[in-house]
Amino acid sequence: MATYQATNACTWRNGSWIAGVTDYVRQGVYPDANNYENVGAMLFDLASIRNTYANYYPTSASIHLVRIAAGDWGSARTMTLYAGNASGMPAPSSSTSVSGSRPTKVTSAYNYTVSAGQGAKDIAISTALIDSIGSGASNCLFMDAGSSTLNYMGFGARDNLSQIVLTINWASRTTACSAPTSCSLNATLSESDVTLSWSGASGGINNSISSYEIQYSDSSDNITWGAWTALTTVITTATSGSVSVAPPTTRGNYRRFQVRTRGTAGASYYSGWKVSTNSVRRNTVPSSATTAVASPSNYSDETITLTWSGASGGTSAIKGYQIASRTSTDNSTWSSWNVLTTLTLSASGGSYNPNVSRIPGTYTQFGIWTIDTLDVYSSEMISNSIYCNITACVAPTACSVSATLAEGNVTLSWSGASGGAGNAITSYEIQFSDSTDNSTWGAWAALATVFTSATSGSVIVSPPTTRGNYRQFRVRTRGAAGESFYSDWTVSSNTVRRNTLPTPPTSFTAAPAIYESSTVTLTWSGTIPGTSSIKQYVIQRSTSMDEINWSAYEALTIVVSSATSGTYIANASQVAGMYTRYRISVTDTLDAVSAYVVSGTVKKNSPPTAPLIVCPVSGSSSYKATPRFMITTGIEPDGQKQIVEVKIDTGIWINSVDNPEMFSVSGYLGNGVKTVYQSAALAAGNHTVTVRCIDSDIESSSPEVVRTFTVLPPPFETITANETHVKAIHIQMLRTAVNTVRSYYNLSQVTWSEEIVAGKSTIKNWPFHITELRKAIESVITIVNNFDSSSTFDIPPLTWLPIGTGRPKADVMQQIQDLILEL
């Protein structure tokens, strides 16, 4: 139980709250007050009442009032009580009347009898009045007897609010849940589950939401519904929810649903049912096409057209069509369906170009299924049968090779081929056959397959591996229908022969064998072409210093010529003594190269080495007017003969070939050959001799050897027998002359055994001095006569005259003098 003292109270009359007229709370019409109606309003602690009301409900209520002497207070009267709303009431502390509206009534009137007499009155009142205040519909209780003058009463309070007390007995409240305010399906036509959604539900007091109960009802016409059937319970505490539900099992029927809120307080406090605002219908199957025609009925490689019409949707529109095919070899027993495509097409008919079997003898049918927007398929509509009839490919009408003679690859070309009916070209098969004579051919051998869909083509092919042999080719067209429908073979209209190599020259020479100039001449002949004309000659060379160890061949030149012989002037090595050899090959117009032919060797000329001059010794002297020159030839490295040439002073060259009389050994001389040159008579005085050797073939010269010498006049006094008296001076002059001659011949000076002094030397020793002179001269004669193999220009055999005793005789002296002048 709870008590609530009034928080304000005031009487309303004639458009005003009359706090300034009375503190009492009155009802009814008091005639003495201009018959104005009085309405007494009482306010209580609304927040407290409403907070309590949220979880409790009133089981009973009473109001405590204190009746005052007003009206017929001595009699019992009826108090008419309302719950309603008042506004503008002055505060309890105010005694000023204010304008205001008459309280408005929310509840019905409740009449209570107030006993007669003044004083406290406790009146039980209806809980409906409390419900109105607790729910927030009203903010006050007020008494309003209307225009009744009989029930005019007054109660104290405004100046003592404790006289107005509201007593309420509360009991714990449990209220039913509220049903959803919204319930609907997300689709009204479906092939499968849809979603049922609801919202706006709420729990009751002391009765929280625990779940939702779902039921359904079916109908064939969406008007007349069958009984509700339990479907499911959705456990949740939310005020909204959803669940997947199925349409009716019978196609075309409808289904609706209802939902109620269930709370923790149990079934007594479940909400009412909320029926879905729409229903879902089970989709009906679309209708298949009424016609389906495939054409042409007989085909090979033509495009097939499938046409259909008369399809329709059920409860859903047409979305498209599934196209499938099946095959048969007898037009009776069929394979399983093979899906070809799914078309998006909303029309009731259409056309499609399917891929079909190109195997001859095959029958094909097509099935067409209508598909609606919910992916429901109709039964199939089967087309008529069509029949495949394929023909073989056509062989090329032309086939040839690009060259009939080849060293390397050539091109095989063909054209004029075509595919057969239902048998498009896929490739060409190439084979070849070889022959030695272009007449008798070997077996065909596989070569290549060229993949192309064109009606012509080409491929690189090679001639036979054996030179001089022939090769032919053949081609056939292959198609998509397989080997049974390949074309016949087309043989190439010409053949290709493998080129034969040219034969190199039978003669190839290099000249001269020994050369001095900067070039040599290469000459060749006897070349024989192969199956192709001569295009050029390739010449290479190799060098050696010993004719044993040769360098690698290096390219020298290419002579472009189709002749079978030729000449080439080649720059030659200028290294003296260098051997060079050459080789030549022939290249034909197909760039085939023959073997090489090697020439003989040529050699760069090496001049002879300088000759050796025994005499004269440079700077020496001779008493002979036609002096001797003793010469030994040097080495000629090339093995040629040598010609000795001598020049006196600035005279002409005298040689051993053209002037043989001047040389003891004349003509062409070998290496190390000794010869004596005896010059023509020279005047007394200083002279120069120049000697050289030239080789016999090239006439290249050795280094020149130069000697200076002097031809002396005879130094002797004439000795006449029986007249001239031989003296010491005569012996001294002979000694000087002998040593002069010995120097000329490169002999050492004689050291005489005794010095001869005029007037002192004894006569008895003079024979010994003559003998000593003779021995010194004999050495010279030996050198001269033994120098070469010829006796030409030798000193004739000599018999010395008897010396005798004493002074030498004139003839002995004269013999010595004459001999010195010939040395």
C-alpha positions in Angstrom: 0.0 0.0 0.0 1.1 3.5 -0.7 -0.3 6.9 0.2 0.1 10.0 -1.9 -0.8 13.4 -0.4 -2.0 15.9 -2.9 0.6 18.2 -4.3 -2.0 20.9 -5.3 -5.7 21.4 -5.3 -8.0 24.1 -6.7 -11.5 24.8 -7.9 -12.2 25.9 -11.4 -15.2 28.0 -12.2 -16.3 30.1 -15.0 -13.0 30.0 -17.0 -10.7 30.5 -14.0 -9.0 28.8 -11.2 -10.5 30.6 -8.2 -7.6 30.4 -5.7 -8.4 34.0 -4.8 -12.1 33.1 -4.0 -11.8 29.9 -2.0 -9.3 27.4 -0.8 -11.9 24.6 -0.9 -12.3 22.0 -3.6 -15.9 22.1 -4.8 -18.2 20.4 -7.2 -21.6 21.2 -8.7 -23.6 24.4 -9.0 -24.0 26.8 -6.1 -27.0 28.9 -6.9 -25.9 31.8 -4.8 -22.8 32.0 -7.0 -24.5 32.9 -10.2 -25.2 29.2 -10.9 -21.6 28.7 -12.1 -20.4 25.1 -12.3 -17.6 24.2 -10.0 -14.9 21.6 -10.8 -12.5 20.6 -8.0 -9.2 19.2 -9.3 -6.5 17.4 -7.2 -3.0 16.8 -8.3 -0.7 14.0 -6.8 2.9 12.9 -7.2 2.6 11.8 -10.8 6.2 10.6 -11.1 6.0 8.3 -8.1 2.6 6.9 -9.2 3.8 6.3 -12.7 7.1 4.7 -11.7 5.3 2.3 -9.4 2.7 1.7 -12.1 5.4 0.5 -14.5 5.9 -2.7 -12.5 2.8 -2.9 -10.4 -0.9 -2.6 -10.9 -3.5 -1.2 -8.4 -5.6 -3.8 -6.7 -7.7 -1.1 -4.8 -7.6 2.6 -4.2 -9.3 5.1 -1.9 -9.3 8.8 -1.4 -9.4 10.7 1.9 -11.3 14.0 1.9 -12.6 16.3 4.6 -16.1 17.6 3.9 -16.9 21.1 4.9 -20.1 22.9 5.4 -21.0 23.8 1.9 -24.3 23.2 0.2 -26.5 20.7 1.8 -23.6 19.4 3.8 -26.0 17.8 6.2 -27.1 15.3 3.6 -25.4 12.5 1.7 -24.5 13.5 -1.8 -23.0 12.0 -4.9 -19.4 12.8 -5.9 -18.8 12.4 -9.6 -15.0 11.6 -10.0 -12.9 11.6 -13.2 -9.3 11.0 -14.2 -8.3 13.7 -16.6 -5.9 16.5 -17.4 -5.8 20.0 -15.9 -3.4 22.8 -16.7 -2.7 26.3 -15.5 -3.5 25.6 -11.9 -1.9 28.2 -9.5 0.6 27.0 -7.0 -0.6 26.0 -3.5 1.0 29.1 -2.1 -0.8 31.4 -4.5 -4.2 33.0 -3.5 -4.6 34.6 -6.9 -7.2 33.4 -9.3 -5.9 32.8 -12.8 -7.6 32.1 -16.1 -7.6 28.5 -17.2 -9.3 25.8 -19.1 -11.8 23.4 -17.5 -10.1 20.0 -16.8 -10.7 17.5 -19.6 -12.1 14.1 -19.0 -10.1 11.0 -19.9 -12.0 8.3 -18.1 -15.7 7.8 -17.6 -17.4 9.3 -14.6 -17.4 7.3 -11.4 -20.0 8.3 -8.8 -19.5 7.8 -5.1 -21.8 8.7 -2.2 -20.3 11.0 0.3 -21.9 10.6 3.7 -23.7 13.6 5.4 -21.9 15.8 7.7 -18.7 17.6 7.9 -15.4 15.8 8.6 -13.1 13.2 7.1 -14.5 11.0 4.4 -12.7 7.9 3.1 -14.1 6.8 -0.3 -13.1 3.6 -2.2 -12.5 4.5 -5.8 -12.2 2.5 -9.0 -8.7 1.3 -10.0 -9.5 2.5 -13.5 -8.9 6.0 -12.3 -5.4 4.9 -11.1 -4.7 3.1 -14.4 -5.4 6.3 -16.3 -2.9 8.3 -14.2 -0.4 5.5 -14.0 -0.4 5.0 -17.8 0.2 8.7 -18.3 -3.2 9.4 -19.9 -4.2 11.7 -17.0 -2.5 14.0 -14.6 -5.2 14.6 -12.0 -8.4 13.5 -10.4 -11.2 15.9 -10.4 -14.8 16.0 -9.2 -17.3 17.4 -11.7 -21.0 17.2 -11.0 -21.8 19.3 -14.0 -24.9 21.4 -13.8 -26.2 19.5 -10.8 -27.2 21.7 -7.9 -28.2 18.7 -5.9 -24.7 17.4 -5.6 -22.9 20.6 -4.8 -20.2 19.8 -2.2 -17.0 21.3 -0.9 -13.9 19.8 0.7 -11.0 21.4 2.5 -7.5 21.3 1.3 -5.8 24.0 -0.6 -4.7 25.6 2.5 -4.1 22.1 4.0 -3.2 19.5 1.4 -2.8 16.9 4.1 -6.6 16.7 4.1 -6.4 15.1 0.5 -4.7 11.8 0.5 -4.8 9.1 -2.2 -4.2 5.5 -1.0 -3.3 2.8 -3.5 -2.8 -0.9 -2.8 -0.3 -2.2 -5.4 0.4 -5.7 -6.6 3.3 -6.9 -8.7 2.3 -6.4 -12.4 2.6 -9.1 -15.2 1.3 -8.1 -18.6 1.0 -9.9 -21.9 3.6 -9.5 -24.7 2.7 -7.3 -27.6 2.3 -8.9 -31.1 4.6 -7.6 -33.9 3.2 -4.5 -35.6 4.6 -5.7 -39.0 4.9 -9.1 -40.6 5.6 -9.8 -44.3 7.4 -12.0 -46.8 10.2 -10.8 -49.0 8.7 -12.5 -52.1 5.2 -13.3 -53.2 6.2 -15.9 -55.8 9.0 -18.4 -55.2 10.5 -21.7 -56.2 12.3 -22.2 -53.0 12.5 -20.7 -49.5 11.6 -17.1 -48.8 12.2 -14.9 -45.8 9.4 -14.1 -43.3 10.2 -10.9 -41.3 8.5 -9.2 -38.4 9.1 -6.2 -36.2 7.4 -4.0 -33.6 6.9 -6.7 -31.0 7.5 -6.0 -27.2 7.4 -7.9 -24.0 5.0 -7.3 -21.1 5.6 -6.2 -17.6 7.5 -8.9 -15.9 7.2 -10.8 -19.1 10.3 -10.4 -21.4 10.3 -11.7 -25.0 11.6 -15.3 -25.1 10.6 -16.4 -28.6 8.2 -16.2 -31.5 5.8 -18.8 -32.6 5.2 -19.2 -36.4 2.2 -20.9 -38.1 1.1 -21.1 -41.7 -2.0 -21.6 -43.6 -2.4 -22.7 -47.3 -4.9 -21.7 -50.0 -5.5 -22.6 -53.6 -6.9 -19.1 -54.5 -5.4 -16.7 -51.9 -8.9 -16.2 -50.6 -10.1 -19.3 -48.8 -7.5 -20.5 -46.3 -7.0 -23.8 -44.6 -6.4 -24.3 -40.9 -3.3 -22.8 -39.2 -0.5 -25.3 -38.8 2.4 -25.0 -36.5 5.6 -24.3 -38.4 8.5 -23.4 -36.0 9.5 -21.5 -32.9 12.3 -18.8 -33.3 14.2 -18.4 -30.0 15.2 -14.8 -29.6 14.7 -11.8 -27.2 14.8 -9.2 -30.0 11.7 -7.2 -30.9 12.1 -8.2 -34.5 13.2 -11.2 -36.5 13.1 -13.3 -39.6 13.1 -17.0 -40.6 13.4 -18.9 -43.9 10.1 -20.4 -44.8 9.0 -22.6 -47.8 6.2 -21.9 -50.2 3.4 -24.6 -50.5 4.5 -28.0 -51.9 1.7 -27.8 -54.4 2.7 -25.7 -57.4 0.4 -22.6 -57.8 -0.9 -22.7 -54.2 -0.4 -19.8 -51.7 0.9 -19.7 -48.2 0.5 -17.1 -45.5 2.0 -17.0 -42.0 1.1 -15.6 -38.5 3.5 -14.8 -35.7 2.9 -14.2 -32.0 5.2 -13.0 -29.3 6.0 -15.4 -26.5 7.3 -14.2 -23.1 8.9 -15.5 -20.0 5.6 -15.3 -18.0 4.2 -18.2 -19.9 1.4 -19.0 -22.3 -1.1 -16.9 -20.4 0.8 -13.8 -21.4 1.6 -14.6 -25.1 0.6 -11.8 -27.5 -2.1 -12.1 -30.0 -1.3 -13.4 -33.6 0.0 -11.1 -36.3 -0.9 -12.4 -39.7 1.5 -11.6 -42.6 0.4 -8.8 -44.8 1.2 -10.9 -47.9 1.5 -14.5 -49.0 3.9 -16.5 -51.1 2.9 -18.6 -54.0 4.7 -21.7 -55.2 6.0 -21.1 -58.8 4.4 -23.1 -61.6 6.5 -24.9 -64.3 7.1 -23.1 -67.6 5.7 -24.6 -70.8 8.2 -26.0 -73.4 8.2 -24.8 -77.0 5.5 -26.3 -79.1 7.7 -26.4 -82.2 11.4 -27.1 -82.7 13.0 -27.5 -86.2 16.7 -28.2 -87.1 17.8 -27.5 -90.7 19.1 -28.5 -93.1 18.0 -32.1 -92.5 21.0 -33.4 -94.5 24.3 -31.5 -94.0 28.1 -31.8 -94.5 29.8 -28.6 -93.6 26.8 -26.2 -93.6 25.8 -24.1 -90.6 23.0 -25.8 -88.7 20.1 -23.6 -87.6 17.7 -24.7 -84.7 14.5 -22.7 -84.5 11.7 -23.0 -81.9 8.5 -21.2 -80.8 5.4 -21.5 -78.6 7.1 -21.5 -75.2 5.6 -19.7 -72.3 6.3 -19.0 -68.6 4.2 -20.4 -65.7 3.8 -18.0 -62.8 7.2 -16.6 -63.7 8.4 -15.1 -66.9 10.7 -16.9 -69.3 14.3 -16.2 -68.5 16.0 -18.4 -71.2 16.5 -21.8 -72.8 18.8 -24.7 -72.4 19.9 -26.4 -75.6 21.3 -29.9 -75.7 22.0 -32.5 -78.4 22.1 -36.2 -78.7 23.4 -38.5 -81.5 22.6 -41.8 -83.1 23.8 -44.0 -85.9 20.4 -45.5 -86.6 18.0 -42.6 -85.8 16.5 -44.9 -83.1 19.0 -45.5 -80.3 20.2 -42.2 -78.9 23.1 -41.1 -76.7 22.4 -39.2 -73.5 21.8 -35.5 -73.8 24.9 -33.2 -74.1 24.2 -29.6 -73.0 25.5 -27.2 -75.7 24.5 -23.9 -74.2 22.1 -21.9 -72.0 20.7 -18.9 -73.7 19.3 -15.8 -72.0 16.2 -15.0 -73.9 12.7 -13.9 -72.7 10.9 -14.4 -76.0 8.6 -17.3 -76.6 10.8 -18.6 -79.4 14.2 -18.1 -80.9 17.0 -19.6 -83.0 20.5 -21.0 -82.4 23.4 -22.3 -84.5 24.7 -25.3 -82.7 28.0 -27.2 -83.2 27.2 -30.6 -84.5 29.0 -33.9 -85.2 30.8 -33.9 -88.6 31.2 -37.7 -88.5 29.5 -39.1 -91.6 26.5 -41.3 -90.9 25.6 -39.5 -87.7 22.1 -38.4 -86.8 21.6 -35.5 -84.4 18.6 -34.3 -82.4 18.2 -31.2 -80.2 16.4 -30.8 -77.0 15.1 -27.4 -75.8 14.1 -26.7 -72.2 12.3 -23.4 -71.2 13.8 -21.8 -68.1 11.8 -19.2 -66.0 13.2 -16.4 -63.9 13.2 -18.8 -60.9 15.4 -21.3 -62.8 12.6 -23.8 -63.2 13.0 -26.0 -66.3 10.1 -27.2 -68.4 10.1 -30.6 -70.0 12.2 -30.9 -73.2 11.0 -30.2 -76.7 12.8 -32.5 -79.1 13.6 -31.4 -82.6 13.6 -33.4 -85.8 16.7 -35.5 -86.7 19.4 -34.1 -89.0 21.9 -36.4 -90.9 25.7 -35.8 -91.5 27.1 -36.7 -94.9 30.9 -35.8 -95.4 33.1 -35.9 -98.6 36.8 -36.2 -99.0 39.2 -33.3 -99.4 40.4 -32.3 -102.9 44.1 -32.7 -103.7 46.2 -29.6 -104.9 46.0 -29.0 -108.6 49.6 -27.7 -108.8 52.7 -28.8 -107.0 56.3 -27.9 -107.8 59.8 -27.1 -106.4 61.4 -23.7 -106.8 64.6 -25.0 -108.3 65.5 -28.1 -110.2 69.2 -28.0 -109.2 70.3 -27.1 -105.7 73.1 -27.3 -103.2 70.9 -26.5 -100.3 67.2 -26.2 -99.5 64.5 -25.3 -102.0 60.8 -24.4 -101.6 58.0 -26.9 -102.4 54.8 -25.0 -103.2 51.2 -26.2 -103.9 47.9 -24.7 -104.6 44.3 -25.5 -105.7 43.4 -27.7 -102.8 40.0 -27.6 -101.1 38.2 -29.2 -98.2 35.3 -31.6 -98.6 31.7 -31.3 -97.4 31.9 -31.2 -93.6 35.7 -31.8 -94.0 37.6 -28.5 -93.7 41.3 -28.5 -94.5 43.5 -29.0 -91.4 46.9 -29.8 -92.9 49.0 -31.2 -95.8 51.0 -34.4 -95.7 54.4 -34.3 -97.6 56.4 -37.4 -98.9 59.5 -37.7 -101.1 61.1 -40.3 -103.3 64.7 -40.4 -104.7 66.2 -41.5 -108.0 69.7 -41.8 -109.6 68.5 -41.1 -113.1 65.3 -39.1 -112.7 63.4 -42.1 -114.2 63.5 -45.0 -111.8 62.2 -43.9 -108.4 62.6 -45.4 -104.9 59.8 -45.9 -102.3 57.9 -42.9 -101.0 59.0 -41.8 -97.5 57.3 -39.5 -95.0 58.8 -36.0 -94.9 56.5 -33.5 -93.0 53.0 -32.4 -92.1 52.2 -28.7 -92.7 49.3 -27.5 -90.5 47.2 -24.9 -92.2 43.6 -24.4 -93.3 44.6 -22.5 -96.4 44.1 -23.9 -99.9 47.7 -23.4 -100.8 51.0 -23.5 -99.0 54.8 -24.1 -99.2 57.5 -25.8 -97.2 61.3 -25.8 -97.2 62.6 -29.1 -98.5 66.1 -30.4 -99.2 67.6 -32.2 -102.3 69.0 -35.8 -102.0 72.0 -36.3 -99.8 73.8 -38.1 -102.6 75.3 -35.6 -105.1 73.8 -36.0 -108.6 70.7 -37.8 -107.4 67.1 -36.5 -108.0 64.2 -36.0 -105.6 60.5 -35.7 -106.3 57.7 -34.9 -103.8 54.0 -35.5 -103.4 51.3 -33.7 -101.3 47.8 -34.7 -100.2 45.1 -32.6 -98.4 44.0 -33.7 -94.9 40.7 -32.7 -93.4 38.9 -32.5 -90.1 36.9 -35.7 -90.9 40.0 -37.9 -90.6 42.1 -40.1 -92.7 39.2 -41.8 -94.5 38.5 -38.4 -96.1 42.0 -37.3 -97.0 42.5 -36.4 -100.7 44.6 -38.3 -103.3 48.3 -37.5 -103.8 49.5 -34.8 -106.1 53.1 -35.5 -107.3 55.4 -32.5 -108.0 55.6 -31.5 -111.6 59.4 -31.2 -111.4 62.2 -32.6 -109.4 65.3 -31.2 -107.7 68.7 -32.6 -108.3 71.6 -32.4 -105.8 74.4 -30.4 -107.3 77.6 -32.2 -108.2 80.9 -30.5 -107.3 83.2 -28.9 -109.9 86.6 -30.6 -110.6 89.5 -28.4 -109.6 92.2 -27.4 -112.1 94.4 -30.3 -113.3 97.3 -27.8 -113.6 98.1 -25.1 -111.1 101.5 -23.4 -111.3 103.3 -20.5 -109.6 106.2 -18.8 -111.4 109.0 -17.9 -111.4 110.2 -20.5 -109.0 112.6 -18.0 -107.6 111.6 -14.4 -107.9 113.1 -11.0 -107.3 110.1 -8.8 -108.2 107.1 -8.1 -105.9 104.7 -10.4 -107.7 104.4 -14.0 -109.0 102.2 -15.4 -111.7 99.6 -18.1 -110.8 98.3 -20.0 -113.8 95.6 -22.8 -113.8 93.8 -24.9 -116.3 91.8 -28.1 -116.7 88.8 -27.1 -114.5 85.7 -29.1 -115.1 82.2 -27.7 -114.0 79.8 -30.0 -112.1 76.1 -29.7 -112.7 76.4 -25.9 -112.1 78.5 -23.4 -113.9 81.7 -22.1 -112.5 81.2 -19.0 -110.4 84.7 -18.2 -109.0 88.1 -19.4 -107.8 89.3 -19.2 -104.2 93.1 -18.9 -103.9 94.9 -19.3 -100.6 98.6 -19.3 -99.7 101.0 -20.7 -97.1 104.6 -19.7 -96.3 107.7 -21.4 -94.9 111.3 -20.5 -94.2 112.6 -24.1 -94.6 110.1 -25.6 -97.0 109.2 -28.1 -94.2 107.3 -26.2 -91.6 104.4 -24.4 -93.3 102.0 -21.7 -92.0 98.3 -22.3 -92.1 96.7 -21.3 -95.4 95.4 -17.8 -95.5 92.9 -16.2 -97.9 94.6 -14.5 -100.8 91.9 -13.6 -103.3 88.7 -14.6 -105.0 88.8 -14.6 -108.8 85.3 -14.2 -110.2 85.4 -16.1 -113.5 83.3 -18.8 -115.2 86.3 -19.9 -117.4 88.0 -23.3 -116.9 91.5 -21.7 -116.8 93.0 -18.4 -115.7 95.9 -16.4 -114.5 96.4 -14.3 -111.4 99.2 -11.9 -110.5 99.8 -12.3 -106.8 101.7 -10.0 -104.5 104.6 -12.1 -103.3 106.4 -12.2 -100.0 109.4 -9.8 -99.9 111.2 -11.7 -97.2 114.4 -13.0 -98.7 114.5 -16.8 -98.7 110.8 -17.1 -98.0 109.0 -20.1 -99.7 105.4 -19.7 -100.7 102.9 -22.2 -102.0 99.4 -21.7 -103.2 96.2 -23.7 -103.4 93.1 -23.1 -105.5 89.5 -24.3 -105.3 86.5 -23.9 -107.6 83.1 -22.5 -106.5 80.0 -23.1 -108.6 77.0 -20.9 -109.0 75.3 -22.8 -106.1 78.3 -22.0 -103.9 79.4 -25.6 -103.9 83.2 -25.8 -103.4 85.6 -28.3 -104.9 88.7 -29.8 -103.3 91.9 -27.7 -103.3 94.8 -28.2 -105.7 98.3 -27.1 -104.5 100.8 -25.3 -106.7 104.6 -25.8 -106.6 106.6 -23.5 -104.3 108.2 -20.2 -105.2 111.0 -18.6 -103.3 111.9 -15.0 -102.8 115.4 -14.7 -104.3 118.4 -14.4 -101.8 121.5 -12.7 -103.4 124.9 -14.3 -103.1 127.0 -13.6 -100.2 130.0 -11.3 -100.8 133.0 -12.9 -102.6 136.3 -13.4 -100.7 139.2 -11.5 -102.1 142.6 -13.1 -101.3 144.5 -10.5 -103.2 145.1 -7.7 -103.5 145.2 -6.8 -99.8 143.7 -3.4 -99.6 146.4 -0.8 -99.8 149.0 -3.2 -101.1 151.1 -2.8 -104.3 152.2 -4.8 -107.3 154.9 -4.4 -109.9 152.8 -6.3 -112.4 151.1 -4.0 -115.0 148.4 -6.7 -115.4 147.9 -7.6 -111.8 146.1 -10.7 -110.6 143.0 -10.7 -108.5 142.4 -14.0 -106.6 138.6 -14.3 -106.0 136.5 -17.0 -104.2 132.7 -16.9 -104.8 130.4 -16.6 -101.8 127.2 -18.7 -101.1 124.2 -18.4 -103.4 121.3 -19.5 -101.0 118.9 -20.3 -103.8 121.2 -22.9 -105.4 121.7 -20.7 -108.5 125.0 -20.4 -110.3 127.0 -17.2 -109.9 128.7 -14.8 -112.3 131.8 -13.0 -111.0 132.0 -9.3 -112.0 135.1 -7.1 -111.7 135.5 -3.4 -112.2 138.8 -1.5 -112.1 138.4 2.0 -111.0 135.4 3.5 -112.9 135.6 1.2 -115.7 133.0 -1.2 -116.9 132.1 -4.5 -115.2 133.9 -7.5 -116.7 132.2 -10.8 -115.9 133.1 -14.4 -116.0 130.5 -15.3 -118.6 130.9 -12.6 -121.2 134.7 -12.1 -120.7 135.9 -15.6 -120.1 139.5 -14.8 -121.2 139.9 -12.5 -118.2 139.2 -15.3 -115.7 141.1 -18.4 -114.9 137.8 -20.2 -114.1 135.1 -18.6 -116.2 131.4 -19.0 -117.0 128.7 -19.7 -114.3 130.4 -20.6 -111.1 129.2 -22.4 -108.0 129.5 -21.6 -104.4 133.1 -21.3 -103.1 134.7 -21.5 -106.5 138.1 -19.9 -106.9 139.1 -17.9 -109.9 141.8 -15.5 -110.9 141.0 -12.3 -112.7 143.9 -10.7 -114.6 143.2 -7.2 -115.7 144.3 -5.4 -118.7 147.5 -3.4 -118.5 147.2 -0.6 -115.9 149.2 2.6 -115.7 151.4 2.9 -112.7 149.7 4.5 -109.9 146.8 4.0 -107.4 143.8 2.0 -108.4 140.6 0.5 -107.0 139.2 -2.9 -107.8 135.5 -3.7 -107.1 134.3 -7.4 -107.1 130.8 -8.8 -106.8 128.8 -11.9 -107.7 125.4 -12.0 -109.2 123.1 -15.0 -109.3 122.6 -16.6 -112.7 118.8 -16.4 -112.9 117.7 -13.2 -111.2 121.0 -11.4 -111.5 120.7 -10.1 -108.0 124.0 -8.9 -106.7 126.0 -9.8 -103.7 127.6 -7.0 -101.6 130.4 -5.4 -103.5 134.0 -5.9 -102.1 136.4 -3.0 -102.8 140.2 -3.1 -102.6 142.7 -0.3 -103.2 146.1 -1.1 -104.6 149.0 0.5 -106.4 150.7 -0.5 -109.6 154.4 0.4 -109.1 156.9 1.0 -111.9 159.8 -1.4 -112.1 162.3 -0.4 -109.4 165.3 -2.2 -110.7 168.4 -1.0 -112.3 169.3 -2.9 -115.4 172.1 -5.3 -114.7 174.3 -6.1 -117.7 176.6 -9.1 -117.6 180.3 -8.2 -117.4 179.3 -4.6 -117.1 177.1 -4.0 -114.0 178.8 -4.6 -110.7 176.3 -6.2 -108.3 176.2 -4.2 -105.1 174.5 -4.3 -101.7 171.9 -1.8 -103.0 170.8 -4.3 -105.6 170.1 -7.0 -102.9 168.3 -4.5 -100.7 166.0 -3.5 -103.6 165.2 -7.1 -104.3 164.4 -7.7 -100.6 162.0 -4.7 -100.6 160.3 -5.8 -103.8 159.8 -9.3 -102.6 158.1 -8.2 -99.4 156.0 -5.7 -101.4 154.8 -8.6 -103.6 154.2 -10.9 -100.5 152.0 -8.1 -99.0 150.0 -8.0 -102.2 149.3 -11.7 -101.9 148.5 -11.4 -98.2 151.7 -13.2 -97.1 153.7 -12.1 -94.1 156.9 -10.0 -94.4 160.1 -12.0 -94.6 162.6 -11.3 -91.8 165.9 -11.5 -93.5 168.7 -13.5 -91.9 171.3 -10.8 -92.2 171.2 -7.1 -92.8 173.1 -6.1 -95.8 175.2 -3.0 -95.3 177.2 -1.5 -98.2 180.9 -1.9 -97.6 180.4 -4.2 -94.7 178.5 -7.3 -95.8 180.8 -10.0 -96.9 180.7 -11.3 -100.5 180.9 -14.8 -99.4 177.3 -14.8 -98.0 175.7 -13.4 -101.0 174.7 -16.8 -102.5 172.8 -17.3 -99.2 171.0 -14.0 -99.7 170.0 -15.1 -103.2 168.7 -18.4 -102.0 166.7 -16.6 -99.2 165.1 -14.3 -101.9 164.3 -17.3 -104.1 162.5 -19.0 -101.1 160.5 -15.9 -100.4 159.4 -15.8 -104.0 158.6 -19.5 -104.2 155.9 -19.0 -101.5 154.2 -16.5 -103.7 154.4 -18.8 -106.8 152.9 -21.6 -104.7 149.9 -19.5 -103.6 149.3 -18.3 -107.2 149.7 -21.6 -108.9 147.7 -23.6 -106.2 144.9 -21.1 -105.8 142.4 -22.4 -108.4 141.8 -25.5 -110.5 143.0 -23.7 -113.7 146.6 -23.2 -114.8 145.5 -20.1 -116.7 147.4 -17.2 -115.2 149.7 -19.5 -113.3 153.4 -18.6 -113.1 155.2 -21.0 -115.5 157.4 -23.7 -114.1 160.7 -22.1 -113.0 164.3 -23.4 -113.1 166.6 -21.3 -111.0 170.0 -20.4 -112.6 173.1 -21.6 -110.8 174.1 -19.1 -108.2 177.8 -19.8 -108.2 180.1 -18.3 -105.6 181.0 -14.7 -104.8 179.0 -11.9 -106.2 175.7 -13.0 -108.0 175.9 -13.1 -111.7 173.9 -10.7 -113.8 171.6 -13.4 -115.2 170.8 -14.7 -111.7 169.9 -11.2 -110.6 168.0 -10.5 -113.8 166.0 -13.8 -113.4 164.8 -12.6 -109.9 164.0 -9.1 -111.2 161.9 -10.5 -114.2 160.0 -12.9 -111.9 159.1 -10.1 -109.4 157.6 -8.1 -112.3 155.3 -11.0 -113.2 154.0 -11.6 -109.7 
